[in-house]
Amino acid sequence: MRTAFAHDALLDPDPALDHRAPGGAVTVALCGSLDHEPPCPVAPHHTTVDVEGALLRVRVLFAVEAADEARVRSLVEGALAGGEWTYPDGVVSRWTVMSSRPDDVRLAEREHADRLVAT
């Protein structure tokens, strides 16, 4: 049975960063490409990026069997730690990871997390 998990990261973006870039990096790590037929092949997921002063808070919700959590979390960590995303048009966005860690699914995220589990 799938369970919902959350991953939280704080990024220091380069000034030219497109805020969608970290989510793109995570999607390619988990799905192989930005464009694919549902469901996500590794883990249904959703990434949000919020501005916190000069930094970006990235939250990744994902749903997997408990036995697969570490593997999926490692893919998310690796995508963010790469610190770079190149769009198909060649535009590059860069960031530095300030922190990255597992987190609890928040009450406000629970409904969305439940939808990921059901996917």
C-alpha positions as CSV (number, residue, x, y, z in Angstrom):
1,M,0.0,0.0,0.0
2,R,1.3,3.4,-0.9
3,T,2.0,6.1,1.7
4,A,2.5,9.8,1.2
5,F,5.8,11.4,2.1
6,A,7.2,14.9,2.0
7,H,10.6,16.3,1.3
8,D,11.6,19.8,2.2
9,A,14.5,21.8,0.8
10,L,15.7,25.4,1.0
11,L,17.6,26.7,-2.0
12,D,19.6,29.8,-2.6
13,P,18.8,30.6,-6.2
14,D,21.0,32.4,-8.8
15,P,19.3,35.7,-9.7
16,A,18.2,34.4,-13.2
17,L,16.6,31.2,-11.7
18,D,13.2,30.3,-13.2
19,H,11.2,29.1,-10.1
20,R,9.9,26.1,-12.0
21,A,13.5,24.8,-12.5
22,P,13.8,22.7,-9.2
23,G,10.4,21.0,-10.0
24,G,11.6,20.2,-13.5
25,A,14.7,18.6,-12.1
26,V,12.7,16.5,-9.7
27,T,10.2,15.5,-12.4
28,V,13.0,14.3,-14.7
29,A,14.6,12.4,-11.9
30,L,11.4,10.6,-11.0
31,C,9.7,10.3,-14.5
32,G,12.6,10.4,-17.0
33,S,11.1,13.4,-18.8
34,L,8.7,16.4,-18.3
35,D,6.2,14.9,-20.8
36,H,4.9,11.4,-20.1
37,E,1.6,9.6,-19.8
38,P,0.3,9.3,-16.3
39,P,0.9,7.8,-13.9
40,C,4.4,8.8,-13.0
41,P,6.6,5.7,-13.5
42,V,8.5,5.9,-10.2
43,A,6.3,7.8,-7.8
44,P,3.3,10.1,-8.2
45,H,4.5,13.4,-6.9
46,H,3.9,17.2,-6.7
47,T,6.5,19.9,-6.2
48,T,5.8,23.4,-4.9
49,V,8.2,26.3,-4.8
50,D,7.6,29.2,-2.4
51,V,9.7,32.4,-2.1
52,E,11.1,33.0,1.4
53,G,13.0,36.2,1.3
54,A,15.9,35.6,-1.0
55,L,15.6,31.9,-0.7
56,L,13.2,29.3,-2.2
57,R,11.4,26.6,-0.2
58,V,10.9,23.5,-2.3
59,R,8.4,20.8,-1.1
60,V,8.0,17.5,-2.8
61,L,5.0,15.3,-1.9
62,F,5.3,11.8,-3.2
63,A,3.5,8.5,-2.8
64,V,5.2,5.1,-2.8
65,E,5.3,1.8,-0.9
66,A,7.3,2.3,2.3
67,A,10.0,0.0,1.0
68,D,10.6,2.5,-1.9
69,E,10.8,5.7,0.2
70,A,14.6,5.8,0.5
71,R,15.1,5.2,-3.2
72,V,12.6,7.9,-4.2
73,R,14.0,10.3,-1.6
74,S,17.5,9.7,-2.9
75,L,16.3,10.6,-6.5
76,V,14.7,13.8,-5.1
77,E,17.9,14.7,-3.2
78,G,20.1,14.0,-6.2
79,A,18.0,16.2,-8.5
80,L,18.1,19.1,-6.0
81,A,21.8,18.6,-5.1
82,G,22.6,18.8,-8.9
83,G,21.9,22.5,-8.5
84,E,21.1,23.1,-12.1
85,W,18.3,22.7,-14.6
86,T,18.6,23.2,-18.4
87,Y,15.3,23.9,-20.2
88,P,14.8,22.4,-23.7
89,D,15.4,25.9,-25.1
90,G,18.9,26.0,-23.5
91,V,18.1,28.4,-20.7
92,V,20.0,27.3,-17.5
93,S,18.8,27.9,-14.0
94,R,21.1,27.3,-11.0
95,W,20.8,27.1,-7.3
96,T,22.7,26.0,-4.1
97,V,21.0,23.7,-1.6
98,M,21.0,25.2,1.8
99,S,19.1,22.4,3.5
100,S,17.3,19.3,2.3
101,R,15.5,16.8,4.5
102,P,12.6,14.5,5.0
103,D,9.5,16.2,6.5
104,D,6.0,15.2,7.6
105,V,3.1,15.8,5.3
106,R,1.4,18.9,6.6
107,L,-2.2,19.1,7.4
108,A,-2.8,21.6,4.6
109,E,-1.1,19.1,2.2
110,R,-3.0,16.0,3.4
111,E,-5.8,16.1,0.7
112,H,-3.3,16.4,-2.1
113,A,-1.2,13.7,-0.6
114,D,-4.2,11.4,-0.4
115,R,-4.8,12.0,-4.1
116,L,-1.2,11.0,-4.9
117,V,-1.7,7.8,-2.8
118,A,-4.8,7.0,-4.8
119,T,-3.1,7.6,-8.2
